[in-house]
Amino acid sequence: MARYERWNAILELLAQEGRLSVEDAAASLRVSTATIRRDFDQLAEQQMLMRTRGGAVAQSVSYDLPLRYKTARDAKEKQRIALAAAELIAPGAVVGMNGGTTTSELARTLATRADLNAGTVPPVTIVTNALNIAGELAVRRHIKIVMTGGVARPQSYELIGPLVSGVIEQVTLDLAFIGVNAINLRDGAATHHEGEAGVTAMMISRAARVVVVADASKVGARAFARICPLSEIDVLVTDERLPGEDAAAYEEAGVTVIRA
């Protein structure tokens, strides 16, 4: 198990139990106690948990790993979701995109899509508050990047705060691709951080169509900060692990579901 995957697993165990001993973590993850002690120390340095004698306790109610630690999780599913979502984007479209692992994968897919790079079609315009997405796409001549203002949040590389609205309120989007931490039938889409939720909600308000990109583990889940109700979501692109009956429930609620 890679280090970032191990750290994510440790935080998930803490989310469930609230407290974790070195021995229990080592047994659950099938690694040595020395490895777990190093992991606990490094996570404590980043204020992701609190070290105790012989173990660790949860730092807070939010278990949102920094984006760079999430990239390996559900990687194949996210790649398939990105491929399916990219097919919704036509040459010349103006697209909003927030931060996250799945939207980042979508950005990489667009960067290499041959038909958009043909030189005979108008460029796609990407409006984003995600620093990593802008960085990856800025060198692509077939993609025009528009960045919002704002203050960078290190966890997600997203710009948040009141400065964001100065750009978003001045643009009109054909599509908004939204990464979320949770989506369910009752609450709609949500994320762990209220600042990110507010920016994403602004982006949704400027879009003709809203597409949530989320792997199946996030469907039916809940998170702290609501982004929007289900009625504002047009399409959910997820993976084939989502049961058919769950997909049908979202379809009945008016959301088109694509299982990649």
C-alpha positions in Angstrom: 0.0 0.0 0.0 1.4 3.4 -1.0 2.0 6.0 1.7 -0.8 8.3 0.6 -3.3 5.4 0.4 -2.1 4.4 3.9 -2.6 7.8 5.3 -6.1 8.0 3.8 -6.9 4.7 5.4 -5.6 5.8 8.8 -7.8 8.9 8.7 -10.8 6.9 7.7 -10.3 4.5 10.6 -10.0 7.5 12.9 -13.2 8.9 11.4 -15.0 5.7 12.4 -13.4 5.1 15.8 -12.2 8.5 17.1 -9.1 6.8 18.6 -6.5 4.4 17.1 -3.6 2.5 18.6 -0.4 1.8 16.7 -1.0 -1.9 17.0 -4.6 -1.8 15.8 -3.6 0.4 12.8 -0.7 -1.9 11.9 -2.9 -5.0 12.0 -5.7 -3.3 9.9 -3.3 -2.1 7.3 -0.9 -5.1 7.4 2.2 -3.0 7.9 4.8 -2.7 10.7 4.2 -0.8 13.9 7.3 1.3 13.0 5.7 2.4 9.7 2.5 3.4 11.6 4.4 5.4 14.1 6.1 7.3 11.3 2.7 7.8 9.6 1.1 9.1 12.9 4.0 11.5 13.5 3.9 12.9 9.9 0.1 13.3 10.0 0.3 15.0 13.4 2.8 17.5 11.9 0.2 18.4 9.3 -2.5 18.7 12.0 -4.5 15.8 10.5 -4.6 14.0 13.9 -3.3 14.3 17.4 -0.6 11.9 18.7 -1.2 10.2 22.0 0.9 7.7 24.0 0.8 4.6 21.9 -1.6 5.9 19.3 -3.6 8.8 17.9 -7.0 10.6 18.2 -9.0 12.4 15.7 -8.1 16.1 15.2 -11.5 17.3 14.1 -14.7 16.2 12.4 -13.3 16.9 9.0 -11.3 14.2 7.3 -10.4 16.0 4.1 -7.0 14.9 3.0 -4.9 17.3 1.0 -5.5 16.7 -2.7 -2.1 15.3 -3.4 -2.8 12.4 -1.0 -6.1 11.4 -2.8 -5.0 10.9 -6.3 -4.5 7.1 -6.1 -7.9 6.4 -4.5 -10.4 5.0 -7.0 -8.0 6.1 -9.8 -9.4 3.8 -12.5 -13.0 4.8 -11.8 -12.1 8.5 -11.9 -10.4 8.0 -15.2 -13.5 6.4 -16.7 -15.7 9.1 -15.2 -13.4 11.8 -16.8 -13.6 10.1 -20.2 -17.4 10.0 -20.1 -17.7 13.6 -18.8 -15.3 14.9 -21.5 -17.6 13.6 -24.2 -20.2 16.2 -23.0 -17.9 19.1 -23.9 -18.1 20.4 -27.5 -15.4 22.5 -29.2 -15.8 26.2 -28.3 -17.7 25.4 -25.1 -17.3 27.6 -22.0 -16.8 25.3 -19.0 -16.7 25.9 -15.3 -14.6 23.5 -13.2 -14.0 23.4 -9.5 -11.2 21.6 -7.7 -10.9 17.9 -6.7 -9.4 14.7 -7.9 -12.1 13.8 -10.4 -12.2 17.3 -12.0 -8.4 17.2 -12.2 -8.6 14.0 -14.1 -11.2 15.6 -16.4 -8.8 18.4 -17.1 -6.0 15.9 -18.0 -8.4 14.2 -20.4 -9.3 17.4 -22.1 -5.6 18.3 -22.4 -5.0 15.3 -24.6 -8.4 15.0 -26.5 -7.4 14.9 -30.2 -10.5 16.5 -31.7 -10.1 19.6 -29.5 -6.4 19.9 -30.5 -7.0 19.7 -34.3 -6.4 23.4 -34.9 -9.5 23.8 -36.9 -12.0 24.1 -34.0 -12.5 27.0 -31.5 -10.7 26.5 -28.2 -12.6 25.3 -25.1 -12.6 27.9 -22.4 -12.1 26.7 -18.8 -13.1 28.9 -15.9 -11.7 27.5 -12.7 -10.8 28.3 -9.2 -8.4 25.3 -9.0 -4.7 26.2 -9.2 -3.5 22.8 -10.2 -6.1 22.6 -13.1 -5.0 26.0 -14.4 -1.4 25.0 -14.1 -1.9 21.8 -16.1 -4.0 23.4 -18.9 -2.2 26.8 -19.2 0.3 25.4 -21.7 -2.4 23.8 -23.9 -3.0 26.1 -26.9 -6.4 24.6 -27.6 -7.7 25.5 -24.2 -8.2 29.0 -22.9 -7.9 29.3 -19.1 -9.7 31.9 -17.0 -8.9 31.9 -13.3 -10.9 33.4 -10.5 -9.4 35.5 -7.8 -9.4 34.4 -4.2 -7.3 33.0 -1.4 -5.7 29.6 -1.9 -6.8 26.7 0.3 -3.8 24.3 0.6 -6.0 21.3 1.2 -7.5 21.4 -2.3 -5.5 24.0 -4.3 -8.8 25.9 -4.7 -9.2 29.7 -4.5 -12.0 30.7 -2.1 -13.4 33.8 -0.5 -15.2 37.0 -1.7 -12.6 37.9 -4.3 -13.8 34.9 -6.4 -17.2 36.5 -7.2 -15.5 39.3 -9.1 -14.8 36.9 -12.0 -17.6 34.4 -11.8 -20.3 37.0 -11.8 -19.0 38.3 -15.1 -19.0 35.0 -17.1 -21.6 32.7 -18.6 -21.0 29.0 -18.6 -22.3 26.4 -21.0 -21.4 23.6 -18.5 -20.2 23.5 -14.9 -18.4 20.3 -13.9 -18.6 19.9 -10.1 -16.5 17.6 -8.0 -18.1 16.9 -4.6 -17.4 15.0 -1.4 -21.0 13.8 -1.2 -24.3 13.7 -3.1 -27.6 12.2 -1.9 -31.2 12.4 -2.8 -32.3 14.5 0.2 -29.5 17.1 0.5 -28.1 17.3 -3.0 -24.4 18.0 -3.4 -22.1 18.8 -0.6 -18.4 19.2 0.4 -16.4 19.3 3.6 -15.5 23.0 3.5 -18.0 25.9 3.5 -15.7 28.2 1.5 -15.4 25.7 -1.3 -19.2 25.1 -1.2 -19.9 28.9 -1.7 -17.6 29.2 -4.7 -19.0 26.1 -6.3 -22.5 27.4 -5.8 -21.6 30.6 -7.5 -20.3 28.6 -10.5 -23.5 26.6 -10.7 -25.6 29.8 -10.8 -23.7 30.9 -14.0 -24.1 27.6 -15.8 -26.7 26.4 -18.3 -26.1 22.8 -17.3 -24.6 21.3 -14.2 -22.7 18.0 -14.2 -21.6 16.4 -11.0 -18.6 14.1 -11.4 -18.3 11.7 -8.4 -17.2 8.1 -8.0 -19.8 5.7 -6.5 -18.4 5.9 -2.9 -19.6 9.5 -2.7 -23.2 8.8 -3.9 -25.5 8.5 -0.9 -22.9 10.0 1.4 -23.2 13.2 3.4 -20.8 16.1 4.0 -20.8 19.3 6.1 -21.4 22.1 3.6 -24.2 22.0 1.1 -23.4 23.1 -2.4 -26.8 22.9 -4.1 -30.1 20.9 -4.0 -30.5 18.0 -6.3 -32.9 20.1 -8.4 -30.0 22.2 -9.7 -28.1 19.2 -11.0 -28.7 18.0 -14.5 -26.3 15.1 -14.9 -24.4 12.8 -12.5 -21.4 11.0 -14.0 -20.3 8.2 -11.8 -18.9 4.7 -12.1 -20.4 1.3 -12.7 -20.2 0.4 -9.0 -23.4 2.4 -8.4 -26.3 -0.1 -8.2 -28.9 0.2 -10.9 -31.7 0.8 -8.4 -29.8 3.8 -6.9 -29.2 5.2 -10.4 -32.9 4.8 -11.1 -33.8 6.8 -8.0 -31.7 9.7 -9.2 -33.2 9.5 -12.7 -36.7 9.6 -11.1 -35.6 12.8 -9.3 -34.8 14.4 -12.7 -31.0 13.8 -12.8 -29.5 12.0 -15.9 -27.1 9.3 -14.6 -24.1 8.1 -16.6 -22.3 5.1 -15.2 -18.9 4.9 -16.7 
